[in-house]
Amino acid sequence: MEVPVIDLQRWFDGHAAEVAEAVDQACRSVGFMQVVGHGIEVDVIDAMLTAADEFFSLPLTEKLAAVPSHPGVNRGYAAMGTEALAYSLGVPSARPDLFEAFNIGPDDVDRSDAFYAKDP
């Protein structure tokens, strides 16, 4: 299996439909992709990976401090066994997925409280 490579520079150059089609095809055929041409500097990516490694190395009790206060907010820490893709597909008897995650995105001040860890 070959991992599809999506070049976002094509989007920035005015070929949005082409990039969207490539993303759609990658998601339907493989389920993931490598994204290049995004303009994010390597040192920023390295710092993010380091921060992720440090966060996921914390004891569970510390990670749980970053769980969102409202269940409708998909931001912050999700412990192993707390999510299941199958639930959203209408399979309530499915077992939870075996992963932990930290979901990020734009702040929506109307929908959530700040839930940042004590020590960044």
DSSP file (Angstrom, degrees, kcal/mol; ACC not computed):
  #  RESIDUE AA STRUCTURE BP1 BP2  ACC     N-H-->O    O-->H-N    N-H-->O    O-->H-N    TCO  KAPPA ALPHA  PHI   PSI    X-CA   Y-CA   Z-CA
    1    1 A M              0   0    0      0, 0.0     2,-0.5     0, 0.0    29,-0.0   0.000 360.0 360.0 360.0 136.0    0.0    0.0    0.0
    2    2 A E        -     0   0    0      0, 0.0     0, 0.0     0, 0.0     0, 0.0  -0.884 360.0-127.0-105.5 133.2    1.3    3.4   -0.9
    3    3 A V        -     0   0    0     -2,-0.5    30,-0.1     1,-0.1     2,-0.1  -0.669  29.6-122.0 -78.3 123.1    0.5    6.4    1.3
    4    4 A P        -     0   0    0      0, 0.0    30,-2.9     0, 0.0     2,-0.5  -0.395  19.7-144.8 -64.9 141.5   -1.0    9.2   -0.7
    5    5 A V  E     -a   34   0A   0     28,-0.2     2,-0.6    -2,-0.1    30,-0.2  -0.950  10.2-161.6-110.4 122.0    0.9   12.5   -0.6
    6    6 A I  E     -a   35   0A   0     28,-3.3    30,-3.0    -2,-0.5     2,-0.8  -0.918   4.8-154.5-107.1 120.9   -1.3   15.7   -0.7
    7    7 A D  E >   -a   36   0A   0     -2,-0.6     3,-1.3    28,-0.2     4,-0.5  -0.839   6.5-169.3 -98.5 106.2    0.5   18.9   -1.7
    8    8 A L  T 3> S+     0   0    0     28,-3.1     4,-2.0    -2,-0.8     3,-0.5   0.671  78.9  78.6 -69.6 -16.3   -1.3   21.9   -0.3
    9    9 A Q  H 3> S+     0   0    0     27,-0.3     4,-1.7     1,-0.2    -1,-0.3   0.864  87.5  59.9 -59.3 -32.4    0.8   24.2   -2.4
   10   10 A R  H <4>S+     0   0    0     -3,-1.3     5,-2.5     2,-0.2    -1,-0.2   0.884 103.6  50.9 -60.9 -38.2   -1.5   23.2   -5.2
   11   11 A W  H >45S+     0   0    0     -3,-0.5     3,-1.9    -4,-0.5     5,-0.3   0.951 110.0  48.2 -61.6 -50.0   -4.5   24.6   -3.2
   12   12 A F  H 3<5S+     0   0    0     -4,-2.0    -1,-0.2     1,-0.3    -2,-0.2   0.771 106.3  59.1 -63.7 -25.6   -2.6   27.9   -2.6
   13   13 A D  T 3<5S-     0   0    0     -4,-1.7    -1,-0.3    -5,-0.2    -2,-0.2   0.354 129.4 -92.8 -85.8   5.6   -1.9   28.1   -6.3
   14   14 A G  T < 5S+     0   0    0     -3,-1.9     3,-0.2    -5,-0.1    -3,-0.2   0.608  95.6 114.4  99.1  12.6   -5.6   28.0   -7.1
   15   15 A H     >< +     0   0    0     -5,-2.5     4,-2.0     1,-0.2     5,-0.2  -0.345  26.6 142.3-110.7  50.9   -6.2   24.3   -7.7
   16   16 A A  H  >  +     0   0    0     -5,-0.3     4,-2.9     1,-0.2     5,-0.2   0.885  69.5  52.7 -61.0 -42.4   -8.6   23.8   -4.7
   17   17 A A  H  > S+     0   0    0     -3,-0.2     4,-2.3     1,-0.2    -1,-0.2   0.891 108.7  50.9 -63.4 -38.8  -10.9   21.3   -6.5
   18   18 A E  H  > S+     0   0    0      2,-0.2     4,-2.0     1,-0.2    -1,-0.2   0.917 112.9  45.3 -63.5 -44.0   -7.9   19.1   -7.5
   19   19 A V  H  X S+     0   0    0     -4,-2.0     4,-2.5     2,-0.2    -2,-0.2   0.917 111.7  52.2 -66.7 -43.2   -6.6   19.0   -3.9
   20   20 A A  H  X S+     0   0    0     -4,-2.9     4,-2.6     1,-0.2    -2,-0.2   0.902 109.5  49.7 -60.2 -41.2  -10.1   18.4   -2.5
   21   21 A E  H  X S+     0   0    0     -4,-2.3     4,-2.6     2,-0.2    -1,-0.2   0.901 110.5  50.1 -63.8 -41.2  -10.5   15.4   -4.9
   22   22 A A  H  X S+     0   0    0     -4,-2.0     4,-2.4     2,-0.2    -2,-0.2   0.899 111.7  47.8 -65.3 -40.4   -7.1   14.0   -3.9
   23   23 A V  H  X S+     0   0    0     -4,-2.5     4,-2.6     2,-0.2     5,-0.2   0.931 112.2  49.8 -64.6 -45.5   -8.0   14.3   -0.2
   24   24 A D  H  X S+     0   0    0     -4,-2.6     4,-2.2     1,-0.2    -2,-0.2   0.929 112.4  47.1 -58.0 -46.9  -11.4   12.6   -0.8
   25   25 A Q  H  X S+     0   0    0     -4,-2.6     4,-2.5     1,-0.2     5,-0.3   0.906 111.9  50.3 -63.6 -42.3   -9.8    9.8   -2.8
   26   26 A A  H  X>S+     0   0    0     -4,-2.4     5,-2.7     1,-0.2     4,-2.3   0.916 112.0  47.6 -62.4 -43.2   -7.1    9.3   -0.1
   27   27 A C  H  <5S+     0   0    0     -4,-2.6    -1,-0.2     3,-0.2    -2,-0.2   0.875 116.1  44.1 -66.5 -37.2   -9.7    9.1    2.7
   28   28 A R  H  <5S+     0   0    0     -4,-2.2    -2,-0.2    -5,-0.2    -1,-0.2   0.852 123.9  32.5 -76.2 -35.0  -11.9    6.7    0.7
   29   29 A S  H  <5S+     0   0    0     -4,-2.5    -3,-0.2    -5,-0.2    -2,-0.2   0.875 138.6   7.5 -93.7 -40.0   -9.1    4.4   -0.5
   30   30 A V  T  <5S-     0   0    0     -4,-2.3    -3,-0.2    -5,-0.3    -4,-0.1   0.749  84.5-129.4-114.1 -38.1   -6.5    4.4    2.3
   31   31 A G  S   <S+     0   0    0     -5,-2.7     2,-0.3     1,-0.2    -4,-0.2   0.358  80.2  41.1 100.1  -5.0   -7.9    6.3    5.2
   32   32 A F        -     0   0    0     -6,-0.6     2,-0.3     2,-0.0    -1,-0.2  -0.958  60.6-166.5-159.9 174.2   -5.0    8.6    5.7
   33   33 A M        -     0   0    0     -2,-0.3     2,-0.5   -30,-0.1   -28,-0.2  -0.975  27.0-111.1-158.9 164.3   -2.5   10.7    3.8
   34   34 A Q  E     -a    5   0A   0    -30,-2.9   -28,-3.3    -2,-0.3     2,-0.5  -0.930  32.4-150.3-102.2 131.3    0.8   12.6    4.1
   35   35 A V  E     +a    6   0A   0     -2,-0.5     2,-0.3   -30,-0.2   -28,-0.2  -0.903  22.4 167.5-107.5 126.0    0.3   16.4    3.7
   36   36 A V  E     +a    7   0A   0    -30,-3.0   -28,-3.1    -2,-0.5   -27,-0.3  -0.775  52.9  47.4-125.1 171.7    3.1   18.5    2.3
   37   37 A G        +     0   0    0     -2,-0.3    -1,-0.1   -30,-0.2   -30,-0.1   0.743  68.9 128.2  70.2  23.2    3.4   22.0    1.0
   38   38 A H        -     0   0    0     -3,-0.2     3,-0.1     2,-0.1    -1,-0.1   0.633  69.9-126.5 -87.7 -15.8    1.5   23.4    4.1
   39   39 A G        +     0   0    0      1,-0.3     2,-0.5     0, 0.0    -3,-0.0   0.525  60.0 140.7  84.3   5.1    4.1   26.0    4.9
   40   40 A I        -     0   0    0      1,-0.1    -1,-0.3     2,-0.0    -2,-0.1  -0.725  54.7-119.4 -85.0 126.1    4.6   24.9    8.5
   41   41 A E    >>  -     0   0    0     -2,-0.5     4,-1.9     1,-0.1     3,-0.6  -0.288  14.6-122.4 -65.6 146.9    8.3   25.2    9.5
   42   42 A V  H 3> S+     0   0    0      1,-0.2     4,-2.8     2,-0.2     5,-0.2   0.851 111.5  57.2 -58.8 -37.6   10.1   22.0   10.5
   43   43 A D  H 3> S+     0   0    0      1,-0.2     4,-2.0     2,-0.2    -1,-0.2   0.844 105.9  50.3 -66.9 -30.8   11.0   23.5   13.9
   44   44 A V  H <> S+     0   0    0     -3,-0.6     4,-2.1     2,-0.2    -1,-0.2   0.913 111.8  47.5 -69.6 -42.8    7.4   24.1   14.7
   45   45 A I  H  X S+     0   0    0     -4,-1.9     4,-2.4     2,-0.2    -2,-0.2   0.924 111.9  50.2 -62.6 -44.7    6.4   20.6   13.8
   46   46 A D  H  X S+     0   0    0     -4,-2.8     4,-2.3     1,-0.2    -1,-0.2   0.899 109.9  50.5 -60.9 -41.2    9.3   19.2   15.9
   47   47 A A  H  X S+     0   0    0     -4,-2.0     4,-2.5     2,-0.2    -1,-0.2   0.886 110.2  50.3 -65.0 -38.3    8.2   21.4   18.9
   48   48 A M  H  X S+     0   0    0     -4,-2.1     4,-2.5     2,-0.2    -2,-0.2   0.918 110.6  48.8 -65.2 -43.2    4.6   20.1   18.5
   49   49 A L  H  X S+     0   0    0     -4,-2.4     4,-2.5     2,-0.2    -2,-0.2   0.895 111.8  49.6 -64.1 -39.4    5.8   16.5   18.4
   50   50 A T  H  X S+     0   0    0     -4,-2.3     4,-2.5     2,-0.2    -2,-0.2   0.928 111.2  49.0 -63.6 -45.3    8.0   17.1   21.5
   51   51 A A  H  X S+     0   0    0     -4,-2.5     4,-2.6     1,-0.2    -2,-0.2   0.898 111.6  49.7 -62.1 -40.1    5.0   18.7   23.4
   52   52 A A  H  X S+     0   0    0     -4,-2.5     4,-2.8     2,-0.2     5,-0.2   0.930 110.6  49.4 -64.5 -45.2    2.8   15.7   22.4
   53   53 A D  H  X S+     0   0    0     -4,-2.5     4,-0.9     1,-0.2    -2,-0.2   0.917 113.2  47.5 -58.8 -43.4    5.4   13.2   23.6
   54   54 A E  H  < S+     0   0    0     -4,-2.5     4,-0.5     2,-0.2     3,-0.4   0.919 113.2  47.9 -65.4 -43.4    5.7   15.1   26.9
   55   55 A F  H >< S+     0   0    0     -4,-2.6     3,-1.6     1,-0.2    -2,-0.2   0.953 112.2  47.1 -63.0 -49.9    1.9   15.3   27.4
   56   56 A F  H 3< S+     0   0    0     -4,-2.8    -1,-0.2     1,-0.3    -2,-0.2   0.629 106.0  61.0 -72.0 -11.1    1.2   11.7   26.7
   57   57 A S  T 3< S+     0   0    0     -4,-0.9    -1,-0.3    -3,-0.4    -2,-0.2   0.583  84.9 103.2 -85.1 -11.6    4.1   10.7   29.0
   58   58 A L  S <  S-     0   0    0     -3,-1.6    -3,-0.0    -4,-0.5     5,-0.0  -0.261  87.4 -91.2 -66.9 156.5    2.3   12.4   32.0
   59   59 A P    >>  -     0   0    0      0, 0.0     4,-1.9     0, 0.0     3,-0.9  -0.355  39.5-111.0 -62.4 151.5    0.4   10.3   34.6
   60   60 A L  H 3> S+     0   0    0      1,-0.3     4,-2.5     2,-0.2     5,-0.2   0.864 116.1  60.4 -54.3 -40.4   -3.2    9.8   33.7
   61   61 A T  H 34 S+     0   0    0      1,-0.2     4,-0.4     2,-0.2    -1,-0.3   0.870 107.2  45.8 -59.7 -36.1   -4.4   12.0   36.6
   62   62 A E  H X4 S+     0   0    0     -3,-0.9     3,-1.0     1,-0.2    -1,-0.2   0.888 111.6  50.8 -73.5 -38.9   -2.5   14.9   35.1
   63   63 A K  H >< S+     0   0    0     -4,-1.9     3,-2.1     1,-0.2    14,-0.2   0.871 101.2  63.3 -65.4 -35.0   -3.8   14.3   31.6
   64   64 A L  G >< S+     0   0    0     -4,-2.5     3,-1.5     1,-0.3    -1,-0.2   0.703  86.7  72.7 -64.4 -18.5   -7.4   14.1   32.9
   65   65 A A  G <  S+     0   0    0     -3,-1.0    -1,-0.3    -4,-0.4    -2,-0.2   0.680  93.7  56.3 -67.0 -15.8   -7.0   17.8   34.0
   66   66 A A  G <  S+     0   0    0     -3,-2.1    11,-2.4    -4,-0.2    -1,-0.3   0.150  76.8 120.1-103.1  18.1   -7.3   18.6   30.2
   67   67 A V  S <  S-     0   0    0     -3,-1.5     9,-0.1     9,-0.2    11,-0.1  -0.675  73.1-107.7 -79.2 134.7  -10.6   16.8   29.7
   68   68 A P        -     0   0    0      0, 0.0    -1,-0.1     0, 0.0    46,-0.1  -0.291  16.7-133.5 -63.5 149.2  -13.3   19.3   28.4
   69   69 A S  S    S+     0   0    0     44,-0.2    45,-0.0     1,-0.1    43,-0.0   0.664  91.1  55.0 -78.3 -16.2  -16.0   20.3   30.9
   70   70 A H  S >  S-     0   0    0     43,-0.1     3,-1.9     1,-0.1    -1,-0.1  -0.973  75.8-141.7-121.7 129.3  -18.8   19.8   28.4
   71   71 A P  T 3  S+     0   0    0      0, 0.0    -1,-0.1     0, 0.0    -2,-0.0   0.714  99.0  63.0 -64.7 -19.5  -19.3   16.5   26.5
   72   72 A G  T 3  S+     0   0    0     39,-0.1     2,-0.7     2,-0.1    40,-0.0   0.507  83.8  90.7 -81.7  -3.1  -20.3   18.3   23.3
   73   73 A V    <   -     0   0    0     -3,-1.9     2,-1.3     2,-0.1    -3,-0.1  -0.839  62.2-159.7 -98.1 116.7  -16.9   20.0   23.0
   74   74 A N        +     0   0    0     -2,-0.7     2,-0.3     4,-0.0    -1,-0.1  -0.458  57.3 101.7 -94.1  62.8  -14.4   18.0   21.0
   75   75 A R        +     0   0    0     -2,-1.3    29,-0.2     2,-0.1     2,-0.1  -0.974  61.6  22.4-139.2 151.6  -11.3   19.6   22.4
   76   76 A G  E    S-B  103   0B   0     27,-3.0    27,-2.7    -2,-0.3    -9,-0.2  -0.466  98.4  -9.4  92.9-163.7   -8.8   18.5   25.0
   77   77 A Y  E     -B  102   0B   0    -11,-2.4     2,-0.5   -14,-0.2    25,-0.2  -0.498  46.3-170.6 -81.4 137.1   -7.8   15.1   26.3
   78   78 A A  E     -B  101   0B   0     23,-2.8    23,-2.2    -2,-0.2     3,-0.1  -0.974  20.9-140.9-123.8 113.8   -9.7   11.9   25.5
   79   79 A A    >   -     0   0    0     -2,-0.5     3,-1.8    21,-0.2     4,-0.3  -0.258  35.7 -78.5 -72.0 159.6   -8.6    8.9   27.6
   80   80 A M  T 3  S+     0   0    0      1,-0.3    20,-0.2     2,-0.1    -1,-0.2  -0.333 118.2  19.6 -57.7 133.5   -8.3    5.4   26.2
   81   81 A G  T 3  S+     0   0    0     16,-1.2    -1,-0.3    18,-0.6    17,-0.1   0.502  95.1 101.7  86.0   4.5  -11.6    3.7   25.9
   82   82 A T  S <  S+     0   0    0     -3,-1.8     2,-0.3    17,-0.4    -2,-0.1   0.537  78.1  47.3 -98.0  -6.7  -13.7    6.9   26.0
   83   83 A E        -     0   0    0     14,-0.4    14,-2.9    -4,-0.3     2,-0.3  -0.938  55.1-177.9-132.2 154.7  -14.4    7.1   22.3
   84   84 A A    >>  -     0   0    0     -2,-0.3     3,-1.1    12,-0.3     4,-0.8  -0.870  20.5-154.7-153.5 118.8  -15.6    4.8   19.6
   85   85 A L  H >> S+     0   0    0     -2,-0.3     4,-0.7     1,-0.3     3,-0.7   0.864  96.4  65.6 -57.4 -36.2  -16.1    5.5   15.9
   86   86 A A  H >4>S+     0   0    0      1,-0.2     5,-2.3     9,-0.2     3,-0.6   0.802  90.6  63.7 -60.7 -29.6  -18.6    2.7   15.8
   87   87 A Y  H X45S+     0   0    0     -3,-1.1     3,-1.6     1,-0.2    -1,-0.2   0.923 102.0  49.6 -60.1 -42.6  -21.0    4.7   18.1
   88   88 A S  H <<5S+     0   0    0     -4,-0.8    -1,-0.2    -3,-0.7    -2,-0.2   0.670 106.7  57.1 -71.1 -14.9  -21.3    7.4   15.5
   89   89 A L  T <<5S-     0   0    0     -4,-0.7    -1,-0.3    -3,-0.6    -2,-0.2   0.288 126.0 -99.5 -96.7   8.7  -22.1    4.7   12.9
   90   90 A G  T < 5S+     0   0    0     -3,-1.6    -3,-0.2     1,-0.1    -2,-0.1   0.772  85.0 126.2  83.3  27.3  -25.0    3.5   14.9
   91   91 A V    > < +     0   0    0     -5,-2.3     3,-1.7     1,-0.1    -1,-0.1  -0.723  26.1 170.6-116.2  79.7  -23.4    0.5   16.6
   92   92 A P  T 3  S+     0   0    0      0, 0.0    -1,-0.1     0, 0.0    -5,-0.1   0.716  73.9  59.3 -66.1 -20.2  -24.1    1.1   20.3
   93   93 A S  T 3  S+     0   0    0     -3,-0.1    -6,-0.1    -7,-0.1    -2,-0.0   0.454  81.2 117.3 -87.0   0.6  -22.8   -2.4   21.3
   94   94 A A    <   -     0   0    0     -3,-1.7     3,-0.1     1,-0.1    -7,-0.0  -0.281  69.6-112.6 -68.0 152.0  -19.3   -1.8   19.9
   95   95 A R        -     0   0    0      1,-0.1    -9,-0.2    -9,-0.0    -8,-0.1  -0.529  41.2 -94.6 -78.7 152.2  -16.3   -1.8   22.1
   96   96 A P        -     0   0    0      0, 0.0   -12,-0.3     0, 0.0    -1,-0.1  -0.256  44.5 -98.0 -64.5 155.1  -14.5    1.6   22.6
   97   97 A D        -     0   0    0    -14,-2.9   -16,-1.2     1,-0.1     2,-1.1  -0.428  30.1-124.4 -70.6 149.4  -11.5    2.4   20.4
   98   98 A L  S    S+     0   0    0    -18,-0.2     2,-0.3    -2,-0.1   -18,-0.1  -0.618  72.7  89.4-100.0  74.3   -8.1    1.7   22.0
   99   99 A F        -     0   0    0     -2,-1.1   -18,-0.6   -20,-0.2   -17,-0.4  -0.977  59.6-139.3-154.2 161.1   -6.4    5.1   21.7
  100  100 A E        -     0   0    0     -2,-0.3     2,-0.3   -20,-0.2   -21,-0.2  -0.933  28.0-177.0-120.6 153.7   -5.9    8.3   23.6
  101  101 A A  E     -B   78   0B   0    -23,-2.2   -23,-2.8    -2,-0.3     2,-0.4  -0.949  30.0-146.1-146.2 160.7   -6.0   11.7   22.0
  102  102 A F  E     -B   77   0B   0     -2,-0.3     2,-0.4   -25,-0.2   -25,-0.2  -0.922  27.6-155.3-129.2 107.1   -5.7   15.4   22.5
  103  103 A N  E     -B   76   0B   0    -27,-2.7   -27,-3.0    -2,-0.4     2,-0.3  -0.664  14.9-179.2 -88.7 133.8   -8.0   17.2   20.1
  104  104 A I        +     0   0    0     -2,-0.4    -2,-0.0   -29,-0.2   -30,-0.0  -0.842  15.2 128.2-126.9 164.5   -7.2   20.7   19.1
  105  105 A G        -     0   0    0     -2,-0.3     3,-0.1     0, 0.0   -30,-0.0  -0.956  61.0 -34.6 170.6-176.7   -8.9   23.4   17.0
  106  106 A P        -     0   0    0      0, 0.0     2,-0.2     0, 0.0     0, 0.0  -0.312  67.4-106.2 -62.0 144.1  -10.1   27.0   17.0
  107  107 A D        -     0   0    0      1,-0.1     2,-0.5     2,-0.0     3,-0.1  -0.515  27.0-163.4 -69.5 137.2  -11.4   28.2   20.3
  108  108 A D    >>  -     0   0    0     -2,-0.2     3,-2.0     1,-0.1     4,-1.3  -0.845   4.7-173.8-121.1  90.0  -15.2   28.6   20.4
  109  109 A V  T 34 S+     0   0    0     -2,-0.5    -1,-0.1     1,-0.3     5,-0.1   0.704  80.4  60.3 -63.4 -19.4  -15.7   30.9   23.4
  110  110 A D  T 34 S+     0   0    0      1,-0.2    -1,-0.3    -3,-0.1     3,-0.1   0.686 112.5  36.2 -79.4 -16.7  -19.5   30.5   23.1
  111  111 A R  T <4 S+     0   0    0     -3,-2.0     2,-0.3     1,-0.1    -2,-0.2   0.598 114.4  34.7-113.2 -13.7  -19.4   26.7   23.6
  112  112 A S     <  -     0   0    0     -4,-1.3     2,-0.2   -43,-0.0    -1,-0.1  -0.973  61.4-126.0-147.3 155.8  -16.6   25.9   26.0
  113  113 A D        -     0   0    0     -2,-0.3     2,-0.3     1,-0.1   -44,-0.2  -0.575  49.4 -90.6 -87.3 159.6  -14.7   26.8   29.1
  114  114 A A        +     0   0    0     -2,-0.2    -1,-0.1     1,-0.1    -7,-0.0  -0.560  45.1 177.8 -68.8 135.9  -10.9   27.1   29.1
  115  115 A F        +     0   0    0     -2,-0.3     2,-0.2   -49,-0.1    -1,-0.1  -0.359  18.1 151.1-139.2  55.6   -9.5   23.7   30.1
  116  116 A Y        -     0   0    0      1,-0.1   -49,-0.1   -40,-0.1    -2,-0.0  -0.601  50.6-100.7 -91.3 150.3   -5.8   24.1   29.8
  117  117 A A        -     0   0    0     -2,-0.2    -1,-0.1     1,-0.1   -54,-0.1  -0.268  31.2-116.4 -63.2 154.8   -3.3   22.1   31.9
  118  118 A K  S    S+     0   0    0      1,-0.2    -1,-0.1     2,-0.1    -2,-0.1   0.896 106.9  39.4 -60.9 -41.3   -1.9   23.9   34.9
  119  119 A D              0   0    0      1,-0.1    -1,-0.2     0, 0.0    -2,-0.1  -0.936 360.0 360.0-114.6 112.3    1.6   23.7   33.4
  120  120 A P              0   0    0      0, 0.0    -1,-0.1     0, 0.0    -2,-0.1   0.526 360.0 360.0 -64.5 360.0    1.8   24.3   29.7
